[in-house]
């Protein structure tokens, strides 16, 4: 049985390739970031045409997904005025992202890292992040 306790650069490249493939399919050049389980950057790609301002956003989405161990879009409604997590977006120096596009990478019920994607709409970003995770899961399933 294959056990992954943390992502490495090879895993990051698979995640990025999957996200990039979907970005190419929808015609939106993306910024794609991969972090380890603690939110530390492993790899980053800004596709040709990816928004410069989205570089930091992608990295922070990945940071949030891995360090907080939940998808960034789940913070959206919870962070609105009157909601339980109101103001959380300003936490950790403003690094905590509350819009879609950041997903934790989960293996054997453990968060081993995160992927963050930015340059499109939140739905496009999230779809690209999911495509990266799907490519990664397909890869590790083939190795078992």
N, C-alpha and C positions, 0 to 999 in steps of 0.2 A: 504494500500500500504506500502510495506517495504522500508524504507529509511535508507541507510547507509551513514554516514557522514565521518567515518574513520574506518579503519580496527582494529579489536581486535585480541586477541590471538586465539580465536576459528576460526575466518576467516583465520588467518595465517596458522593454522593447516590444514584447508581444501585446501588452495592453495598449501602447501607443499605436501600433500598427492596426489593431482592430478599430480603435477610435478614428484613426486617419482614414481608413477604408470607408467608414460610414460617412465621414465628413466629405470625402470625395463624391460619394453617391448622392448626397443632398446638395452638393455644390457650395458648401460653406467652409472656407479655410479656418481651421481652429488652432487654438493654443491648447496643448495637452500636457498635463503634469501628473507625475506619479510620485507618491510619497510612501515611506515605510509606515509601520504600525504606530510610530510616534509622531508622524506628521513631517518628518524630515525628507527633503527632496531627494529623489533617486535619479529621475530623468525628466527632461522637459523638451518639447518640440513646439515651435511656432511654425505652422505651415506657411508657405508663401502666401501672403495676403491676409494672414491672421492679424487681428487688431493688436497693435502694440500695447494698448491699455488693457487688453485681456490677458497678458502674460501673468501679471501679478494676481489677477482674479482667478485664473486657472490654478495657480499654485496654492492660493488660499482656499479654494474649493476642495482641492485634494487634501490639504492640511486638515480642514474641518472634518471631512469624511473619515479620515483615518484616526485623527486624535480624538474626536468626539464620538467616533464609532457609529455614525448614522448619516444617512443621505442629507445633503444640504437643503433640499426642498422641504424636508420635514420641519425645518426651523421657520419656514416662511410664515405660516399662519400663527404659529406659537410665539413669534416675535413681534406681532402687531400690538398697538396700544391696547391695554387692558388684558392681554393674553399672559399666560404664566411666564413666558420667557421674554417679555418686552424688554428691549434694550440690549439683548444678548449680542446683537450685531456689532456693538461697540466693544465687546469683551476682547481680551487678548490683543490689545492694540488695534482693534478693528479687523483682525484677521478672520474672525468667525463669519462665514458666508451663510446667507439665508435664502439664496435663490438656487434653483435647480442647476445641476451640472457637476455635482460632486457626489461620488458614491464610494462607500467602503468596499474593499476587496475582502471577501470572507471565504476562508477555507477551513473546513472542519469546525464550523461554528465560532471561529476566531477571526477577528479583524487582523489581517496581515499587511494592510496598506490601504491606499486610497488612490482614486483617479479623479482629476478635476479637469473640466473642459470648459472653454469660454471663447466666444466670438459670435455666436449665433443667439437665438432666443433661448430662454431657459429650457424649453422643451427640446430644442435641437441639441443644446449642450448635453442635456441628460441622456438623449438617445445615443449620442456619440460615446459618452462615458459607458453606457450599458453595452454598446457594441464592443468596446475595449474589454470589458469584463467577460462578455460572452466568448470572445476570441481566447482569452486567458483560460477560462474554464474548459473550452474545447481542447486546448493544448494540454492542460494537465490531465484531462480525462483520457487523452490518447496515450499518455505516458504510463498510465496505470496498467 
